[in-house]
Amino acid sequence: MPERRHYSKAPITEALIDLRVTHADSFCLEGLEAIGEAIADQYPTREPMYLYSGQMSIEEVGDPMQAETTHRHGGFSFTNQNKQQVLQVRFDGFTFSTFAPYDRWETLRDEARRLWELYRSATGAQSVTRAAVRYINRIDIPHDPIELKDYLRTYPEIPVDLPNEGQIGSFFMQLQLWQGDLDCMLIVNQTPAPPQDEGTTSIQLDFDLFREQFAEPWRADEDEALWSFLEQLHHRKNEVFEASITDATRRLIDE
């Protein structure tokens, strides 16, 4: 495996680890509240999370459509003092996010695993049915307009015979790439982002890697295999990031 490159101006705006779980029938909201009490010193800001659903119906032909919405408590989010780290504890799972400035994978992984142990203990989680690592990057290019091909190796291309002014105003590109060796899915999203400064072009480059295991989920009480898999997802993310950018981008984020 090639040596990992550490950039002095890492373009990561958010990195997260997400786990979807199943619980025992006895699981209740108090288990999630107990997590907040245990981490209140480090994550003092608590916000409730709600799940919304709705349905529309017509009783008879010609009658106006009736809409009904409902919501239920879905869990809590806890934010640390500098608002750089957020923990979501929900009935359906666990998400830990860290925001810019990004430190390194080990910092994200170790704190996520510490909090996961609290979640697992407090909720009695039985199994993990989905595991994901996601990294959202923003590439700030100090030129406007730019040629995407100078900074990215995958990009939308306008046919030469299509009338245009030579600059793409907006786009959204998504690639869904099966990773057979890891038995997981890689989703790459690429789109312009609001520029940080006038005369700057910003591109969002989003990598989401995940595996769903509904038939044979990871056991929550024996999660070495789970965290080993998350490690593999992180390594693959690094490979995909390096394969997605050019040397011009590397110079921007490693000055």
Secondary structure, DSSP 8 states (H G I E B T S, - for coil): -------TT--EEEEEEEEEEEE-TT--HHHHHHHHHHTTTT--EEEEEEEEEEEEE-SSTTS--EEEEEEEEEEEEEE-TTS-EEEEEESSEEEEEEESS---HHHHHHHHHHHHHHHHHHHTEEEEEEEEEEEEEEEEES-SS--GGGTBSS-----TTS---SS-----EEEEEEETTTTEEEEEEEEEE--SSTT-EEEEEEEEEEEE-SSS-EETTS-HHHHHHHHHHHHHHHHHHHHHB-HHHHHHH--
